[in-house]
Amino acid sequence: MRNRLKIESAIGNARAFLEVRREFGSFDAYLWGFVGGRPLQSIRRGMKQVPSRTPVSDSISRDLKRRGFRFVGSTIVYAFMQAVGVVNDHLTGCFRRAQLRARPRSRSSAKLRRK
């Protein structure tokens, strides 16, 4: 990385991440707390219907910034939510949509560690 701010933010974000983990037991538990522990299921028929951000990603972004994270805008947070399965934005005609909808989310890693 050439951008000094991004290097500094990576270090600061790592520290903030550890603090979230201490407070919630895991980043997983923190993130799933915003959606009640269940993946958000959307009905999208075309790519133009898939948003770049939502009220939930806005809320998570604001909270992360309040906790000291940087470079965590709502669009980045929403892409992360899609990548980790917090939201199922697969189009209605996609075979993966039904597969992911039928599969329950695994329990939080924090809960698994306690057992």
Stockholm file with secondary structure:
# STOCKHOLM 1.0

chainA/1-115         MRNRLKIESAIGNARAFLEVRREFGSFDAYLWGFVGGRPLQSIRRGMKQVPSRTPVSDSISRDLKRRGFRFVGSTIVYAFMQAVGVVNDHLTGCFRRAQLRARPRSRSSAKLRRK
#=GR chainA/1-115 SS CCCHHHHHHHHHHHHHHHHHHHHHSSHHHHHHHTTTTSCEECCCSSGGGSCSCCHHHHHHHHHHHHTTCCSCCHHHHHHHHHHHTSEECCCTTCHHHHHHHHSCCCCCHHHHHHC
#=GC SS_cons         CCCHHHHHHHHHHHHHHHHHHHHHSSHHHHHHHTTTTSCEECCCSSGGGSCSCCHHHHHHHHHHHHTTCCSCCHHHHHHHHHHHTSEECCCTTCHHHHHHHHSCCCCCHHHHHHC
//
